[in-house]
Amino acid sequence: MYYDATLERSTSFSIYKVFGWLFMAMGITAVTACGFALLLMSGFISGEAYAVIMIASVLLMFVETFVMQYRVIRNNKSLIFPFIVYSITMGVMLSTFVILVNPLFIALAFGITATLFGVMALYGYLVKRDLNIMGSLAFSLIIGAFIISMVNIFIASDTIDWIVSFVSFGAIMLFVSVDMWRIKKIAESGIGTSNLCLYCAFQLYIDFIYIFMRVISFFSRVSNNK
């Protein structure tokens, strides 16, 4: 999470605004996911068209990520539009879960995700010590998990796959606390912009979505192994 310490003190940044944008993005994603799932199941969108939309959404998500990073560093244009577009494209991606996964699993996964996210965010907000070391640890775990997962493509070990899944899951949990701690520090400094507020919300949004997708994945794998 980056910000320019030379910016003038501003009231554009607050923890309440960060979570306001976070909840807005989550709402847009949920509505989009349910909407696209209904359109597909009703036959309004063909399977071929849906596949094209999915591919376009993935590409657009990558583009919007770089756009937001560029804009928050340069602080020259608002992040509102790219953040909304990203939330919509993520909803298109998650519509697959709405179609394939039991609604009870989705509701349970959301509840578990919200609980885990809330606990880790609260820890990041309340802790007094520096969490930058924890952030470095989480980043190292992500890199390690990625490398091992690449090796496992050739080994095809289910055990290694489970280990990688739990390691990356734990790393994201750590990132929630680190991101929340950094957001608190920015808010306490009184230095920030509306763009930085949006980018912080985007960081927490990504954390939440990743945890949710992992929980859904765990449920699905356990259910299929029965």
N, C-alpha and C positions, 0 to 999 in steps of 0.2 A: 504494500500500500504506500503510495508516494504522494508527497505534497510539498509545496514550496514554502519554506519557513519565512520567506520575505513578504508573504501576502499580508495585507492589513487585517486587523481584527474584524471579524464579521459575524453577524447573527444568522448567516445563511446555513450554518452547520450546527446541528444538534443531534443527539442520540434519538430523540423523538422523531425527527424528520427522517433519519436514516431508516428507522423501523417502519415509518409510514410508507416510504418508497418500497421497502422490502415487502410489506403486506400487499401493496398495490400490484407489484410484479407477480407475486404468488397468486393473487386473484386472477390476473390476466391469464397466467399460465393454466390455471385450473379450468377456467371457462373455455379457453381455446382447446385444451385437451379433450374435454367432454364434448364440445361442439364438433370437432373434427371426427371424433369417434362415432357420434350420431350420424353425421353426414355419410361416413363410409358404410356403416351398418344399414342405413336406410337406402343405400344404392345411389344416393345423389352424387357421390364421388366414386369413380371406378377405381379398381385396384391399381391399374396402370397409372392413373393420374395421381393417386395417393403416393405411389412410389416416387414419382417425379417430384412431388411437393416435399416429401421427406428428404430427398437428396438436396434439393434447393435450400431447405431449411438448415441442414447441416452446414452447407457452404456459407449461408448467410450468418449463421451463428459465429463462425470463425471470423468473418469480416467485421461484424459488429463488435466482437471482443477487441480487435485491434483498433477500431475506430474509437471506442470508449477509452482505451489506454492512451491513445494519442491526444484525445481531447482533454482528458484530465491533466495530462502533463503540460500541454500548451494552454489550457484554460481559455480557448478562443471560441468554442461553440458549445451549446448545451448538450448534455448527455441524455436528455429526456427521450428524444425520439429513438436513438439507437437502443436504449434500455428497454423501451416498450416493444420495439421490433424483436429484440432478443427474447423477451418474455413470451411473445407470440410464437416464435419459432421453437422455443423450448416446449411450449404447449403442444405444438404439432408433433414433436418427438415423443412426448409422454402420452399422446393419444393411443399409441400402441399398447401401453400398459392398460389403459381403460378398456380396450377391446379384448385383450388376452388374459388379463389377470382378474381373479375373483374380486368383486367389489368389496367384500368383507376384508380381504387381504389388503386392498388399497387403503381402506379406512383405518385398519389396524396399523399398517405401515406408516401412515401419516401421523397417527397418534404417537407412535414410538419415536418417529423422527422429531416431532415437535418437542417431545419430552427431552430427548437427548440433546437436541439443539439448544433448548432453553437452559438446561443444566450447565452445559459447557459455556454458553454465552454469559450466564450469571457468574460462573467462576472467573471468566476473563474480566468481567466488570468489577468484581469485588477484590480480586487478588491485588496485592500491593507490590509484589516483586516484578522485576523486568521479565517479560515473556518472550523477548527476542530470541533467546537460546532455544526455547520450546519451538519457535517458528522455524529455526534452522534444523532442529531435529525432525520436525514434521516434513520439511522439504526433503531432507535426506532419506526419510522413509519412503516418500513418494517416488523418488528417483530409484531407490533400491528395488521397490516393488515393480516398477516399470521394467527394469533390466531383467529381473527374475521372470517376469511374465513373458518377456520376449524369448528367453531361453526355454521356458516351458512350452512354447509353441512346438518345439522339436521333441521335448520329453513327453508332453501330454500327460502329466501327472495330476490327478484330481486332488491329491493331498497338497501339492505345491500351489495349485490354483486356489484352494481354500485359504492357505497361509497368506498368499498375496492379497486376497480379498480382504482378510481381516487386518493386515498391516496397513493397506491403503485406507481402509475404513477408519482405523485408529488415527492415522495421520490427519485425515480431514476433521476428525473430532478435535484434535489439537489445534488445527487451523481456526476453528470456530472461536476458541478461547483467545487465541493470539489476535485474530481480527477484531474481536470485541475489545480487547485490551488496547489495541492501537486506536480504535474509534474513540474510546474513552479519553485517551491521551490527547487526541486532536481536539475533542470537545472541551477539555479542561484548559487547553492552551488558548482557546478563543480564536484560533487561526484556522481558516477554512473557507471554502466556497460552496456554492450550490452544486457545482460539478463534483467536487470531492465528496459531498454528502451522497450524491447519487452513486458514485463509484464505490463507496463503502457499502451502500445497500446492495450493490451488484455483487460484491465479494461475499457478503452474508447469504445472498440469494443462491449463489453457486454452491456454497457450503451446504445449505439446506437441501437443494435439489440432489446433490451427490449423495448425501446421507439417505435421502428418501429412495433413490434408485438402488442403492446398496441393500437397504432393508427389504425392498421388493424382491431383489435378486436372491437374497438369502431365503425368503419365504418360498419362492418358486423352486429353488434347488432342493430345499427340504421336502416340499410337497411332492416333487417328482421322484425323489428317492424312496418314498414310502411304497 
